[in-house]
Amino acid sequence: MMAIAAPNIEILGITCVGGNTSLDNVCKNVLRVLKLCDRSDIPVYRGAAIGILGHSIHASYFHGEDGLGDVPDPYSPGLEHLQKEHAVDAMTRLVSEHPGKVSLVATGPLTNLALAVKMDPTFSQKLYSLYIMGGNMESRGNTTACGEFNFFADPEGAYIVLNEYLCTTYIATWEYACRQKLPWEWYDKWVNMGTKKSDFIKKIYNHSLQYSRTEKEEKAMVDGPGFVSCDSYAMAAAIDGSSVTKVIECAVTVELSGKFTRGMMVLDLIDDLKKQNKAFVINGCDMEKFKELMEATVR
């Protein structure tokens, strides 16, 4: 919704991956949001249902069984509206058709991205940039003690992407999102703007607010209470680079075998890995610009 609202952004396609809900639900949800935004012309592609090693997790307790707060819509588009081409094939094709011009924004597990670079080792070199929402920079987890959901859902996929992608890469981590949270007073105004988009967001967030707006949850949050729209921070960075005010430039990788740390992102601040390609771990945000992008989303 944020990308659709941005006047300087052309969306070539949306690729789906199993994540906070099943792959079928993810696809239905994307089609439903595009219909809401009057942008059903944007092609949607079905991708990987489970991680590289075949494991699957979900977050239905937080996001609802359908991934959108369990708010039924009898007029939601069906899966017949998906493109026939597989998401990974579509990604490699689109990037090859527009070399050096495509920014890829990843807001779920990185399985599709990992498969793309395995199918075409030059894939990342054809990208202009990559923006990831996922991982962590202080070993704070939200799924396990040290694992953020998107990376823990497919640690191998995240490992492949962080180690084999050679394009400019920005990462909006879990802690970063938590530290840029928005006041609940702002949230209440945002979802009560009286537009069909703000009404939609208010409905789908009702389910998760019973967890995220409780006294217990707010005490556990990084740096106090507030509204965290995780994926939006990666998208905001892709749309307006000036919204990013501070980064940590370093090599990054993912722990695969630790008993307590599987899926944890590792920041190599002492250059122990000797990796030439460094990532930009986002660590500062222009909150006024971020608010503007969020507010444009629901107009």
PyMOL commands that set and color helices and strands:
alter all, ss='L'
color gray80, all
select helices_A, chain A and resi 2-5+23-36+60-63+79-81+87-97+111-119+123-126+149-153+155-164+174-179+184-190+196-212+215-220+230-239+241-243+287-297
alter helices_A, ss='H'
color red, helices_A
select strands_A, chain A and resi 14-16+44-46+103-106+129-133+168-172+244-254+265-268+279-285
alter strands_A, ss='S'
color yellow, strands_A
deselect
rebuild
show_as cartoon
